């Protein structure tokens, strides 16, 4: 699947006339081959479940793919609730912690927080994951 913007950019790279691109995109939408909402839902679901990404990372990626802010907000709210994002961040953190066994606790905390931030989790989620980890032994 591709977003409408991705197909448009690809057609522009091949130097097609703007009028032809518009006609092609309209036909592809009408026939159901391009649907930004379905694309965004599928993309976000895959990135959240299989790659362990948070809302911010998914938002950035969808923006790059040409998806509008309203649709991004809708998709993110459907895919990741606050609780499901916390569960996902905890799961990702558990995997990462295994690779940091030889580090001291402060270094591990700092690296884990940076890792979760790169994955696109909110500061609140990261703080909660770290707080829960402190209750357990590193």
C-alpha positions in Angstrom: 0.0 0.0 0.0 1.0 3.6 -0.7 -0.3 7.0 0.3 -1.7 9.3 -2.3 1.3 11.6 -1.8 3.8 8.8 -2.3 2.2 7.8 -5.6 2.1 11.5 -6.7 5.8 12.0 -5.9 6.7 8.8 -7.8 4.7 10.0 -10.9 6.4 13.4 -10.6 9.8 11.8 -10.5 9.0 10.1 -13.8 8.2 13.6 -15.2 4.5 13.0 -15.9 2.3 16.1 -16.6 0.5 17.5 -13.6 -2.9 17.1 -15.3 -2.2 13.4 -16.0 -1.1 12.9 -12.4 -4.3 14.4 -11.1 -6.4 12.2 -13.4 -4.5 9.1 -12.4 -4.7 9.8 -8.7 -8.4 10.5 -9.0 -9.0 7.2 -10.8 -6.9 5.3 -8.3 -8.9 6.8 -5.4 -12.2 6.2 -7.1 -11.3 2.5 -7.8 -10.1 2.1 -4.2 -6.5 1.4 -5.0 -5.4 4.4 -3.0 -7.0 5.2 0.3 -5.0 7.3 2.7 -7.1 6.3 5.7 -6.7 2.6 5.2 -3.0 3.1 4.4 -2.5 5.1 7.6 -4.3 2.6 9.8 -2.4 -0.3 8.4 1.0 1.5 8.6 0.4 2.7 12.2 -0.8 -0.8 13.3 2.2 -2.5 11.8 4.7 0.1 13.3 3.1 -0.1 16.7 2.6 -3.8 17.0 5.6 -5.2 15.1 8.2 -2.5 15.6 7.2 -1.2 19.1 6.9 2.4 18.0 5.0 5.1 20.0 2.6 7.8 18.9 5.2 10.4 18.1 7.3 8.2 15.9 4.2 7.0 14.0 3.1 10.6 13.6 6.5 11.6 12.1 6.5 8.7 9.7 2.9 9.3 8.5 3.7 13.0 8.1 6.6 12.0 5.8 4.3 9.8 3.8 2.0 12.8 3.1 -0.8 12.0 5.6 -2.6 15.0 7.0 -2.6 16.0 10.7 -6.3 15.3 11.3 -6.0 11.8 9.9 -2.8 11.1 11.8 -4.5 12.2 15.1 -7.5 9.9 14.3 -5.3 6.9 13.5 -3.1 7.4 16.5 -6.1 7.6 18.8 -7.6 4.4 17.3 -4.3 2.4 17.4 -2.6 3.5 20.6 -4.4 4.3 23.8 -2.4 5.6 26.7 -2.5 2.1 28.3 -1.6 0.2 25.1 1.3 2.6 24.5 2.5 2.0 28.1 2.3 -1.8 27.6 4.2 -1.5 24.3 6.9 0.7 25.8 7.3 -1.8 28.7 7.7 -4.7 26.3 10.3 -2.8 24.2 12.1 -1.8 27.4 12.3 -5.4 28.6 14.0 -6.4 25.4 16.5 -3.5 25.6 17.3 -4.1 29.3 18.6 -7.6 28.5 21.3 -6.0 26.4 22.4 -3.6 29.2 23.1 -6.1 32.0 26.7 -5.1 32.4 25.9 -1.4 32.9 25.3 0.4 36.1 21.8 1.5 37.0 22.1 5.2 36.1 23.7 4.5 32.7 21.0 1.9 32.0 18.3 4.3 32.9 19.7 7.1 30.7 20.2 4.8 27.7 16.8 3.2 28.1 15.1 6.6 28.3 16.9 7.7 25.1 16.0 4.4 23.4 12.3 4.8 24.2 12.4 8.4 23.1 13.8 7.4 19.7 11.0 4.8 19.5 8.5 7.7 19.7 7.1 7.3 23.2 5.9 10.3 25.2 7.9 11.6 28.2 5.0 10.5 30.5 5.2 7.0 29.2 9.0 6.9 29.5 8.8 8.2 33.0 6.2 5.6 34.0 8.2 2.7 32.5 11.4 3.9 34.3 9.4 4.2 37.6 8.1 0.7 37.2 11.6 -0.6 36.4 13.0 1.0 39.5 10.6 -1.1 41.6 12.1 -4.2 40.1 15.8 -5.0 40.1 17.9 -4.1 37.1 
